[in-house]
Amino acid sequence: MPADSTTGPLAPSRRALLGGVGAALLGAALPLSPARAADRVPKVLLVGIDGALLSRTAAAGTPHLDALRASGVTATSLLYSEPLAPTLSGPGWSTILTGVWPDKHKVRDNDFTGRRFDLYPDFLTRAERYRPGLSTYAVASWNPLTTTVFSPEVDTRVSTPSAEYDTGTTARAVAALRDQDHDAVFVHLDNVDHAGHSYGAASGQYLQALATVDAQLGQLLDAVRGRSAYAREDWLVLVTTDHGHTDAGGHGGNTLPERQTFLVASGGGLPAGSVRHDVRMPDVAATALAHLGVPIDPAWGLDGRPLAQASTDPFDTLRPALGGRVDETGVPAGTLGFTHTAPSGWSVENTGMSGGVTEWRGWNFTTDEFWSTAERGQGRENNVRARNVFAVADGDEWADRAFTGGFDSTLVSPAWPVSAGGVLRYTTYYRQESPQRGEVLVSYDGAAPVSLRTYTADVPSRTETIPLQVPAGARTARFRFRYTAGNNWYWTVDDVALVRG
């Protein structure tokens, strides 16, 4: 049991395993092409490995997971921390299975206190509501997942007796995959987390638990490939985890090992051997729903998006240009994660400021892995709706070295074509301390900028939409994000787009 219409700028499981592991892996480790998949019945297998660190799998030896990675997509990402939620299993699995972050599903502990699954149900329930004829199945070694997170609308929910643990969960899932005709299957395996708590993530026992669960994953894949209808089916296999572990064992805090998660996805036409940096954990549910043919209703308020939805964020193009730390001592050496070079068409204007910490001198472009480690415990971990590379103005970190002048920096967009109407959309996260100020301005056809929105109070991570009052005859709009501060907090901006009205 765990311890715990936009286009471009517009727009005890260490027991012996049951049976052997076949040498052949799912789909010969190759995803189906989109053309072939269109003629096949979509199926989903989601395997949750509790407390697993992807960074330890090489040392453990995980051939089945490695084959899935070679045949599909690998994406690592980081979780939130307090005050949004601790890195515990309750919030973690709720985020994965519902497709929304903890500020929506409201789960902050392993008792699921305050849960709002009535508003944000699990993905199997959403699939059932859209197409009641789908057959859905969930089996878990940690019983709250099948008794609390998955609703009674799911066709089959199985809680494995504790005496059987992951061995029993695997056997039940193998039988369900091989002998029954389910459309979507969720399997939760727990012993890696158990080993992490008992022995620590740096232990040989933790590596053995990873090797064991990989063999169990192999049994699940063999069951899928052994289906009599397999040739007529398009299986999407997703493997993920709810949180990481410290070397000494445990999780719940805000260190990088505790916040680490991953998604490996194979099948459904996904490109083989690809690595993604723009994936977050709510994407698991959205991806499963999309593969099953369930249209995602914007009214659901999902934070996730399907893997097939590629990023159009110009900031993400900067990933290859990111460099390592210069003055920032909080960031681990060798971590690549910042640049002052703006993407094509964008610029940064710094006014009257010099000195300070190099990385944070004016608006820069960075990543969660880099920025959130600069100073843990100050909320940077909760910039959850930004993806991949985002822009940040951080007066607090900038002022950690001698400086002159105040922090005064403006992020300037390209001049985008505009017609009557339109909406400015972006994700943001803002933490306030007087006298700092954030302001969004717009200039039409090069005229004097006018204010659209001002930030002088905390704003949690969210997507902003600002309807525009476009002057008659205006042809272009250029947006400015100006941040003025001293030794104050920070502001992030990401995925900026002008959406046609």
ChimeraX attribute file (.defattr): number of C-alpha atoms within 10 A of each C-alpha:
attribute: neighborCount
match mode: 1-to-1
recipient: residues
	/A:1	17
	/A:2	20
	/A:3	14
	/A:4	17
	/A:5	7
	/A:6	13
	/A:7	11
	/A:8	13
	/A:9	20
	/A:10	19
	/A:11	15
	/A:12	14
	/A:13	23
	/A:14	18
	/A:15	11
	/A:16	8
	/A:17	18
	/A:18	12
	/A:19	9
	/A:20	11
	/A:21	18
	/A:22	12
	/A:23	10
	/A:24	13
	/A:25	21
	/A:26	24
	/A:27	20
	/A:28	12
	/A:29	19
	/A:30	21
	/A:31	25
	/A:32	23
	/A:33	14
	/A:34	14
	/A:35	9
	/A:36	13
	/A:37	18
	/A:38	14
	/A:39	11
	/A:40	17
	/A:41	16
	/A:42	20
	/A:43	23
	/A:44	23
	/A:45	23
	/A:46	22
	/A:47	21
	/A:48	21
	/A:49	23
	/A:50	26
	/A:51	30
	/A:52	31
	/A:53	28
	/A:54	19
	/A:55	14
	/A:56	15
	/A:57	19
	/A:58	13
	/A:59	12
	/A:60	18
	/A:61	17
	/A:62	20
	/A:63	17
	/A:64	24
	/A:65	22
	/A:66	16
	/A:67	17
	/A:68	28
	/A:69	23
	/A:70	21
	/A:71	25
	/A:72	25
	/A:73	21
	/A:74	23
	/A:75	19
	/A:76	19
	/A:77	19
	/A:78	24
	/A:79	27
	/A:80	25
	/A:81	24
	/A:82	16
	/A:83	13
	/A:84	19
	/A:85	23
	/A:86	25
	/A:87	28
	/A:88	26
	/A:89	30
	/A:90	26
	/A:91	28
	/A:92	29
	/A:93	25
	/A:94	29
	/A:95	30
	/A:96	24
	/A:97	25
	/A:98	31
	/A:99	29
	/A:100	25
	/A:101	26
	/A:102	21
	/A:103	15
	/A:104	18
	/A:105	22
	/A:106	21
	/A:107	27
	/A:108	25
	/A:109	20
	/A:110	16
	/A:111	14
	/A:112	19
	/A:113	11
	/A:114	11
	/A:115	21
	/A:116	15
	/A:117	19
	/A:118	9
	/A:119	12
	/A:120	22
	/A:121	20
	/A:122	23
	/A:123	24
	/A:124	28
	/A:125	21
	/A:126	21
	/A:127	25
	/A:128	17
	/A:129	14
	/A:130	13
	/A:131	13
	/A:132	14
	/A:133	11
	/A:134	19
	/A:135	19
	/A:136	22
	/A:137	24
	/A:138	23
	/A:139	25
	/A:140	28
	/A:141	28
	/A:142	23
	/A:143	18
	/A:144	16
	/A:145	22
	/A:146	23
	/A:147	14
	/A:148	14
	/A:149	21
	/A:150	23
	/A:151	20
	/A:152	12
	/A:153	15
	/A:154	22
	/A:155	17
	/A:156	16
	/A:157	20
	/A:158	18
	/A:159	19
	/A:160	21
	/A:161	14
	/A:162	14
	/A:163	10
	/A:164	15
	/A:165	22
	/A:166	29
	/A:167	23
	/A:168	22
	/A:169	26
	/A:170	26
	/A:171	18
	/A:172	17
	/A:173	23
	/A:174	21
	/A:175	13
	/A:176	19
	/A:177	24
	/A:178	20
	/A:179	14
	/A:180	11
	/A:181	15
	/A:182	18
	/A:183	21
	/A:184	24
	/A:185	21
	/A:186	21
	/A:187	24
	/A:188	27
	/A:189	27
	/A:190	24
	/A:191	28
	/A:192	29
	/A:193	32
	/A:194	22
	/A:195	26
	/A:196	29
	/A:197	22
	/A:198	15
	/A:199	17
	/A:200	20
	/A:201	26
	/A:202	15
	/A:203	15
	/A:204	14
	/A:205	19
	/A:206	28
	/A:207	25
	/A:208	18
	/A:209	23
	/A:210	28
	/A:211	23
	/A:212	24
	/A:213	27
	/A:214	22
	/A:215	21
	/A:216	26
	/A:217	24
	/A:218	23
	/A:219	24
	/A:220	27
	/A:221	24
	/A:222	22
	/A:223	20
	/A:224	25
	/A:225	21
	/A:226	15
	/A:227	16
	/A:228	11
	/A:229	13
	/A:230	16
	/A:231	12
	/A:232	14
	/A:233	22
	/A:234	26
	/A:235	28
	/A:236	24
	/A:237	23
	/A:238	23
	/A:239	22
	/A:240	26
	/A:241	26
	/A:242	28
	/A:243	28
	/A:244	32
	/A:245	27
	/A:246	20
	/A:247	17
	/A:248	14
	/A:249	20
	/A:250	26
	/A:251	26
	/A:252	21
	/A:253	19
	/A:254	23
	/A:255	19
	/A:256	18
	/A:257	19
	/A:258	28
	/A:259	26
	/A:260	25
	/A:261	25
	/A:262	24
	/A:263	22
	/A:264	26
	/A:265	30
	/A:266	28
	/A:267	28
	/A:268	25
	/A:269	21
	/A:270	20
	/A:271	20
	/A:272	20
	/A:273	15
	/A:274	15
	/A:275	16
	/A:276	15
	/A:277	16
	/A:278	18
	/A:279	24
	/A:280	29
	/A:281	31
	/A:282	23
	/A:283	24
	/A:284	27
	/A:285	26
	/A:286	25
	/A:287	24
	/A:288	27
	/A:289	21
	/A:290	17
	/A:291	22
	/A:292	20
	/A:293	13
	/A:294	18
	/A:295	12
	/A:296	17
	/A:297	8
	/A:298	8
	/A:299	6
	/A:300	13
	/A:301	13
	/A:302	19
	/A:303	22
	/A:304	23
	/A:305	22
	/A:306	18
	/A:307	21
	/A:308	13
	/A:309	8
	/A:310	11
	/A:311	16
	/A:312	15
	/A:313	19
	/A:314	20
	/A:315	23
	/A:316	21
	/A:317	15
	/A:318	22
	/A:319	19
	/A:320	9
	/A:321	13
	/A:322	18
	/A:323	16
	/A:324	17
	/A:325	21
	/A:326	12
	/A:327	15
	/A:328	22
	/A:329	12
	/A:330	14
	/A:331	21
	/A:332	14
	/A:333	11
	/A:334	9
	/A:335	13
	/A:336	19
	/A:337	24
	/A:338	26
	/A:339	21
	/A:340	21
	/A:341	15
	/A:342	20
	/A:343	15
	/A:344	12
	/A:345	11
	/A:346	16
	/A:347	16
	/A:348	19
	/A:349	13
	/A:350	16
	/A:351	14
	/A:352	10
	/A:353	15
	/A:354	17
	/A:355	15
	/A:356	21
	/A:357	21
	/A:358	16
	/A:359	24
	/A:360	27
	/A:361	23
	/A:362	28
	/A:363	31
	/A:364	22
	/A:365	28
	/A:366	28
	/A:367	21
	/A:368	22
	/A:369	19
	/A:370	19
	/A:371	25
	/A:372	24
	/A:373	20
	/A:374	18
	/A:375	17
	/A:376	16
	/A:377	16
	/A:378	15
	/A:379	20
	/A:380	23
	/A:381	25
	/A:382	22
	/A:383	24
	/A:384	23
	/A:385	20
	/A:386	24
	/A:387	21
	/A:388	24
	/A:389	27
	/A:390	27
	/A:391	23
	/A:392	25
	/A:393	30
	/A:394	27
	/A:395	28
	/A:396	18
	/A:397	22
	/A:398	27
	/A:399	21
	/A:400	15
	/A:401	12
	/A:402	10
	/A:403	16
	/A:404	12
	/A:405	13
	/A:406	17
	/A:407	29
	/A:408	22
	/A:409	25
	/A:410	22
	/A:411	23
	/A:412	20
	/A:413	22
	/A:414	16
	/A:415	19
	/A:416	19
	/A:417	16
	/A:418	22
	/A:419	16
	/A:420	14
	/A:421	14
	/A:422	19
	/A:423	19
	/A:424	21
	/A:425	20
	/A:426	18
	/A:427	21
	/A:428	24
	/A:429	24
	/A:430	24
	/A:431	23
	/A:432	18
	/A:433	16
	/A:434	12
	/A:435	11
	/A:436	22
	/A:437	22
	/A:438	22
	/A:439	16
	/A:440	20
	/A:441	17
	/A:442	24
	/A:443	17
	/A:444	21
	/A:445	18
	/A:446	12
	/A:447	10
	/A:448	9
	/A:449	16
	/A:450	13
	/A:451	13
	/A:452	16
	/A:453	12
	/A:454	14
	/A:455	16
	/A:456	15
	/A:457	14
	/A:458	14
	/A:459	13
	/A:460	17
	/A:461	19
	/A:462	16
	/A:463	17
	/A:464	14
	/A:465	15
	/A:466	15
	/A:467	14
	/A:468	18
	/A:469	11
	/A:470	18
	/A:471	12
	/A:472	9
	/A:473	11
	/A:474	15
	/A:475	15
	/A:476	16
	/A:477	22
	/A:478	21
	/A:479	25
	/A:480	23
	/A:481	23
	/A:482	23
	/A:483	26
	/A:484	20
	/A:485	24
	/A:486	20
	/A:487	18
	/A:488	20
	/A:489	23
	/A:490	26
	/A:491	25
	/A:492	23
	/A:493	26
	/A:494	24
	/A:495	23
	/A:496	23
	/A:497	23
	/A:498	26
	/A:499	22
	/A:500	18
	/A:501	16
